[in-house]
Structures are given as C-alpha cells and as structure tokens.
C-alpha cells in the first residue's frame, strides 16, 4: 500500500483483511469558521466500512494548548476503542478544510503504526465520483493497544528553540500569508502576530490541485521551492496549532523527506513572551 492511495484503489481493496478506514475529520472552529459537527456528518454519510476516529478526542486532556498530541495512556485508550491493532494497514480520510487526516497520520506514526496512508482527494473526491456511502455510527470491537511514549516526528518548545538557535534546519510555516506576516491578528487571545524569525511561509493549500488531490513529484517539489525551501536541507514544520503543519510534513514525506511537526506551533511560540518573533515577509 502506498502512502497516498487513490479512490479507485480503495474501492477495490477496502474490504481486504487487516485494512482499516478511519474518518479523521476535525473542525478547528476558529473565529469566522461555520460550526460543523464531524460526528454528525459521519453518521449522515461515510465511506463503506469506515470508523469515525474522533480526532478531536485524541488531544491530551487538560493540556493548555489546543490539539496537543495525546500521551501514551490516552492514545492507547482511544485507539483500543477504535479496535485498532498494531499491524493494521490504515487509510485515513477527512472532510475538513484543514486537511486533518494528515494530523492523524502524524499521530499514528508517532505511536508506532507503520502502515498508514491518506486517501487522495478524501471524502470530497469519493462523493463526487458517486461511490457508495454508508450511514449511521460505527461500533468496532475494542482491542488492547500497547504503546510507549513516542516523540517520533514531533517537536516541543525546547526542541524548536534548539533548531531555531542552531540555524541548520529550515522552519516552514503552513499558515496563511496574512497570519505569517502579522498583517492579520492571530485568532487566539494572547498570541502575538507574526512568525518564528527566519522561517519560510508555505500556506498548506498550495500543496493541492484545484480538485483537492495532492500535487506530486515535480509539482509538489515546486510548491516548496517557490516558498524558498531547499529540499536538500533539514526541515521542521509549524502552523497555528500543529494541524496544518502536519499537511506540510506529509507533503515532504511524499518527496522522500522526513520533517518533524512542532506540536505547540505558533499558539505556543507566539503566546510565550520569551520567544523571538518577527513580522513581515520571510
């Protein structure tokens, strides 16, 4: 199974033994975004055999920052409720503007799931092609998952400080140009405008074709290089809260480059009075 699978492939292989399909839709709910209920949307229609992941529930309980990656105990509990097994082959999709399946991809890999793919074009492409849908909730048989705390593919504040101070790693920011430059105020209270000094801006929608499918090969590489990113140097990804940074990390992965995601992202960095900040163009 490739890291990015087509709707044609999934239609032909969706019932294969050991293959799990997870709906990783999550709606961030920033100011100005219309409210949506991902669970209700799933119940109204989803891919055959899919399970609703409830990505919002996988955030660490009580964490001070939004969308914080779960600890091993919380992750294992929720993964067990989904009926996941360590050797599952997992295909993720979403129906969310922030491409949240990529966040689930980063999370599952961080906890040792080795065969995880995204559905190219996601829910929108599947539906547009008139493929079959199911309704109702999903009730998988629970399992017991043994996981250990893992930092694979993730950075905390200290890690990002070290990369920034070292200067060898390129920091790539997935937010809009207006939020990156500081022309637009941050939507979260107490968070400064701007970006991490020296970082590059690659708004995550630039990794997709107009039909919502991923750019690949030379077209995908061109999106990075147009943002001033040297794909032959180390990379680290950031955004507002670690969601769309995961989109950049998956895009880099498609190009054969591994890039960690700064989990706290700008919400943490911009809200910390001790961190350096910049405004304006990269």
C-alpha positions in Angstrom: 0.0 0.0 0.0 1.4 3.4 -1.0 1.4 6.4 1.4 -1.2 8.1 -0.8 -3.9 5.8 -2.2 -6.5 6.6 -4.9 -10.2 6.3 -4.6 -10.0 3.6 -7.3 -7.6 1.6 -5.2 -9.7 1.9 -2.0 -12.9 0.9 -3.8 -11.1 -2.3 -4.9 -9.3 -3.0 -1.7 -11.5 -1.5 1.1 -12.6 -4.9 2.4 -9.2 -6.5 2.4 -8.2 -8.3 5.7 -6.3 -6.0 8.1 -7.3 -2.8 6.3 -8.9 -0.2 8.4 -10.5 3.0 7.1 -10.7 5.9 9.5 -12.6 9.2 9.1 -10.2 11.8 10.7 -12.4 14.8 10.1 -11.9 17.5 12.7 -13.2 21.1 12.6 -10.9 23.6 14.3 -13.6 26.2 14.9 -11.5 29.3 14.5 -13.4 32.6 14.6 -15.3 33.1 11.4 -15.5 29.5 10.5 -19.0 28.0 10.3 -19.7 25.4 13.1 -19.7 21.8 12.0 -20.2 18.5 13.8 -17.8 15.9 12.5 -19.6 13.0 14.2 -23.0 14.0 12.8 -21.5 14.4 9.3 -20.0 10.9 9.6 -23.3 9.4 10.7 -25.1 11.1 7.8 -22.7 9.6 5.3 -19.3 8.0 5.2 -17.1 5.6 3.2 -18.2 1.9 3.5 -16.5 0.2 6.4 -15.1 3.4 7.8 -14.8 4.1 11.5 -15.1 7.7 12.9 -11.8 8.4 14.6 -13.0 11.5 16.6 -9.6 13.2 16.1 -10.7 16.0 18.5 -10.9 13.5 21.3 -7.3 12.4 20.8 -6.0 15.7 22.1 -4.4 15.4 25.6 -7.0 16.1 28.3 -6.3 19.2 30.3 -3.5 20.4 28.0 -3.1 24.2 28.0 -2.7 24.3 24.2 -5.3 23.3 21.5 -4.9 20.0 19.7 -2.0 18.8 21.9 -0.8 15.3 20.9 -2.0 12.8 23.5 0.2 11.0 25.9 0.6 7.2 25.5 -2.1 6.3 28.0 -4.8 8.5 26.5 -3.8 7.4 23.0 -3.9 3.7 23.8 -7.3 4.0 25.4 -8.9 5.7 22.4 -7.1 3.6 19.9 -8.4 0.5 21.7 -11.9 1.8 21.5 -11.5 2.1 17.7 -10.4 -1.5 17.6 -7.0 -0.8 16.2 -4.2 -3.3 16.1 -0.5 -2.6 15.8 -0.3 -4.5 12.4 -3.3 -2.8 10.8 -3.0 -1.1 7.5 -4.8 2.2 7.9 -6.3 4.5 5.3 -7.2 8.0 6.6 -9.6 10.5 5.0 -11.4 13.6 6.1 -14.0 16.2 5.1 -12.3 19.2 6.7 -10.8 22.3 5.2 -7.7 22.0 7.3 -6.9 18.5 5.8 -6.9 16.9 9.2 -6.2 13.4 8.0 -2.6 14.5 7.8 -2.7 15.2 11.6 -3.9 11.7 12.2 -1.1 10.4 10.0 1.5 12.2 12.1 -0.1 10.9 15.3 -0.4 7.3 14.3 3.2 7.2 13.1 4.3 8.8 16.4 2.8 5.9 18.3 4.4 3.2 16.1 1.8 2.4 13.4 4.0 1.8 10.4 1.5 1.4 7.5 -0.7 4.5 7.3 -1.9 6.1 4.1 -4.0 9.1 3.1 -6.9 8.8 0.6 -6.1 11.2 -2.2 -8.9 13.7 -2.6 -10.6 12.4 0.6 -14.3 12.4 1.1 -15.0 15.1 -1.5 -13.5 13.1 -4.3 -15.1 9.8 -3.2 -18.5 11.5 -3.1 -18.0 13.4 -6.4 -17.3 10.2 -8.2 -20.7 8.8 -7.0 -19.1 6.0 -5.0 -21.2 4.1 -2.4 -21.8 5.5 1.1 -23.0 4.2 4.4 -25.0 5.9 7.1 -25.0 5.6 10.9 -22.4 5.2 13.6 -19.7 2.6 13.7 -19.1 0.2 16.6 -15.9 -1.7 16.2 -14.9 -4.4 18.7 -12.5 -2.9 21.2 -8.9 -4.1 21.4 -6.0 -3.5 23.8 -3.1 -1.5 22.4 0.3 -1.4 24.0 2.1 1.8 23.2 5.0 3.7 24.7 5.5 7.4 24.8 7.0 8.4 21.4 8.4 11.7 20.2 8.8 10.4 16.6 8.0 13.2 14.2 7.2 15.7 16.9 8.9 18.8 18.4 8.2 20.5 21.7 9.1 24.1 22.6 12.6 23.3 23.7 13.2 21.2 20.6 12.0 24.0 18.3 14.1 26.6 20.2 17.2 24.4 19.7 16.5 24.0 16.0 15.9 27.8 15.6 19.0 28.7 17.5 21.1 26.1 15.6 20.2 27.6 12.2 20.8 24.4 10.2 17.1 23.4 10.0 14.6 25.3 7.8 11.4 26.1 9.6 8.3 26.1 7.3 5.0 27.7 8.4 1.8 26.4 6.9 -0.4 29.4 7.9 -1.8 32.0 5.5 0.5 34.8 4.3 -1.6 37.3 6.3 -1.1 35.5 9.6 2.5 34.7 8.9 3.4 38.4 8.1 1.3 39.7 11.0 -1.0 41.7 8.7 -3.8 39.7 10.3 -4.1 39.3 14.0 -3.9 35.9 15.5 -7.3 34.4 16.1 -6.4 33.2 19.6 -6.3 35.6 22.5 -2.9 36.4 23.9 -1.0 35.2 20.9 1.2 37.8 19.1 1.1 38.3 15.4 3.9 37.2 13.1 6.2 34.2 12.8 9.3 32.5 14.0 12.3 34.5 12.8 13.9 33.0 9.7 11.0 30.7 8.9 9.5 30.3 5.5 5.9 30.6 4.6 4.2 27.8 2.6 0.4 28.0 3.0 -0.8 24.4 3.1 -3.5 24.8 0.3 -0.6 25.3 -2.2 0.2 21.5 -1.9 -3.1 20.6 -3.6 -4.6 20.7 -7.1 -7.9 22.7 -7.5 -9.8 19.4 -7.3 -8.4 18.7 -3.8 -5.9 16.0 -4.8 -2.3 16.2 -3.8 0.3 17.6 -6.0 3.1 15.0 -6.5 6.6 14.8 -7.9 7.9 17.9 -9.6 4.7 19.9 -9.0 4.9 19.2 -5.2 8.6 20.0 -5.1 7.9 23.2 -6.9 5.5 24.3 -4.2 8.3 24.0 -1.6 11.0 25.6 -3.7 8.7 28.6 -4.6 8.4 29.3 -0.9 12.2 29.4 -0.7 12.6 26.0 0.8 15.7 23.9 0.0 14.5 20.3 0.0 18.1 19.1 0.4 18.3 20.7 3.9 16.6 19.6 7.1 13.1 20.8 7.6 10.7 21.3 10.6 7.0 22.3 10.2 4.9 24.7 12.2 1.5 26.4 11.8 -1.1 27.6 14.3 -1.7 24.6 16.5 0.1 21.7 14.7 -2.8 20.7 12.4 -1.8 22.1 9.0 1.9 21.7 9.8 1.1 18.0 9.5 0.0 18.6 5.9 3.4 20.0 5.1 5.1 17.1 6.9 3.1 14.6 4.7 3.9 16.6 1.6 7.6 16.4 2.5 7.2 12.7 3.1 5.8 12.2 -0.4 9.1 13.7 -1.6 11.2 11.4 0.5 12.0 13.9 3.2 11.0 13.5 6.9 10.2 16.6 8.8 9.0 16.9 12.4 6.0 18.9 13.4 6.2 21.5 16.2 3.2 20.4 18.2 2.5 23.7 20.1 3.3 25.7 16.9 2.6 29.4 16.8 -0.1 29.3 19.6 2.7 28.3 22.0 5.6 30.3 20.4 3.5 33.4 19.8 2.0 33.2 23.3 5.3 32.9 25.1 6.9 36.3 26.0 10.4 34.8 26.0 10.5 33.7 22.3 11.7 35.9 19.5 9.1 36.9 16.9 9.2 38.6 13.5 6.6 40.2 11.3 6.7 41.0 7.6 7.7 38.8 4.7 10.1 35.8 5.1 
